[in-house]
Amino acid sequence: MPEKRVPLSKPLTTHDGVKSEIVLREPNARDYISLKRVPFSIVFHQTVRVGEANDPQAATERQGELQTDYDLAFQWISRLSGIDTLILGTLGNRDTLRLIGALRDVVGETGDDQDDPKKVEEQVKN
């Protein structure tokens, strides 16, 4: 994935002029080294589905929840777009959520299933 284009609902005034979209370039090794981690993590919880809590026959299910470190996410977005975080901080809710989704697509593009949350959850269950 060479880049991801995110159209904005309202134009954004930047140091380079007014933008109607934000382009996230593909991350490189220096990005990962500098920022040290991605802003998304999966936290697994164990819940009882069937039977009483103390029943050894009760079936359990592991459920995952995607958590986002928004401060780190905007460091990534700033780095990949070349737009200062102070300027990005003026974006509205809709554009913020679109950018977070686009970032998830960009940093999650690994070419294999190792980082696919559904595949990871299936591996944890087995």
PEDATA-V939920 format. One record per residue. N is the residue number from 1. RES is the residue in three letters. PHI is phi in radians with two decimals (999 if undefined). D_LAST is the distance of its C-alpha to the last C-alpha in Angstrom with 2 decimals. Layout:
BEGIN
n: [N N]
res: [RES RES]
phi: [PHI PHI]
d_last: [D_LAST D_LAST]
END
This chain:
BEGIN
n: [1 2 3 4 5 6 7 8 9 10 11 12 13 14 15 16 17 18 19 20 21 22 23 24 25 26 27 28 29 30 31 32 33 34 35 36 37 38 39 40 41 42 43 44 45 46 47 48 49 50 51 52 53 54 55 56 57 58 59 60 61 62 63 64 65 66 67 68 69 70 71 72 73 74 75 76 77 78 79 80 81 82 83 84 85 86 87 88 89 90 91 92 93 94 95 96 97 98 99 100 101 102 103 104 105 106 107 108 109 110 111 112 113 114 115 116 117 118 119 120 121 122 123 124 125 126]
res: [MET PRO GLU LYS ARG VAL PRO LEU SER LYS PRO LEU THR THR HIS ASP GLY VAL LYS SER GLU ILE VAL LEU ARG GLU PRO ASN ALA ARG ASP TYR ILE SER LEU LYS ARG VAL PRO PHE SER ILE VAL PHE HIS GLN THR VAL ARG VAL GLY GLU ALA ASN ASP PRO GLN ALA ALA THR GLU ARG GLN GLY GLU LEU GLN THR ASP TYR ASP LEU ALA PHE GLN TRP ILE SER ARG LEU SER GLY ILE ASP THR LEU ILE LEU GLY THR LEU GLY ASN ARG ASP THR LEU ARG LEU ILE GLY ALA LEU ARG ASP VAL VAL GLY GLU THR GLY ASP ASP GLN ASP ASP PRO LYS LYS VAL GLU GLU GLN VAL LYS ASN]
phi: [999 -1.21 -2.82 -2.23 -1.76 -2.10 -1.22 -1.74 -1.33 -2.32 -1.03 -2.02 -1.51 -2.11 -1.14 -1.74 1.94 -1.54 -1.95 -1.79 -2.62 -2.03 -1.85 -1.73 -1.34 -1.18 -1.19 -2.10 -1.02 -1.08 -1.08 -1.13 -1.15 -1.20 -1.57 1.27 -2.77 -1.52 -1.46 -2.07 -2.50 -1.89 -1.87 -1.67 -2.12 -1.86 -2.24 -1.51 -1.70 -2.32 1.52 -1.34 -1.04 -1.67 -1.44 -1.15 -1.51 -1.14 -1.43 -2.09 -2.36 -1.65 -2.06 -1.84 -2.24 -1.40 -1.97 -2.09 -1.60 -1.16 -1.06 -1.15 -1.02 -1.32 -1.14 -1.09 -1.05 -1.07 -1.12 -1.42 -1.83 1.37 -1.87 -1.03 -1.09 -1.10 -1.28 -1.05 -1.14 -1.58 -1.16 -1.35 -1.02 -1.03 -1.20 -1.05 -1.17 -1.11 -1.15 -1.07 -1.09 -1.14 -1.10 -1.03 -1.12 -1.20 -1.42 -1.59 -1.41 -1.89 1.53 -2.47 -1.67 -1.05 -1.82 -1.32 -0.97 -1.16 -1.17 -1.08 -1.07 -1.09 -1.15 -1.18 -1.11 -1.46]
d_last: [31.29 34.76 35.37 34.56 37.53 37.45 40.51 41.94 43.34 46.21 47.70 46.97 49.87 48.92 51.02 50.90 52.09 50.65 47.19 46.00 42.60 40.48 39.12 36.08 36.22 33.29 32.25 33.13 32.23 35.06 33.59 30.29 32.36 34.79 32.49 29.84 26.84 25.91 26.60 23.22 20.21 17.15 17.09 14.16 15.34 13.91 15.85 16.52 16.75 18.38 20.76 22.46 21.08 21.91 20.65 18.00 17.21 16.59 13.47 12.16 11.04 10.60 13.36 14.66 18.35 20.14 22.97 26.02 28.56 31.60 34.00 31.91 31.26 35.03 35.59 33.39 35.21 38.53 37.76 36.58 39.40 42.24 43.07 43.71 41.41 44.56 45.23 41.64 41.87 44.43 42.06 41.53 38.32 37.70 38.20 36.14 33.09 33.67 33.86 30.66 28.87 30.59 29.66 25.96 26.43 28.43 26.31 23.02 24.47 22.85 22.94 19.26 15.94 15.09 16.61 15.68 14.42 12.66 10.82 10.10 8.85 6.48 5.28 5.50 3.83 0.00]
END
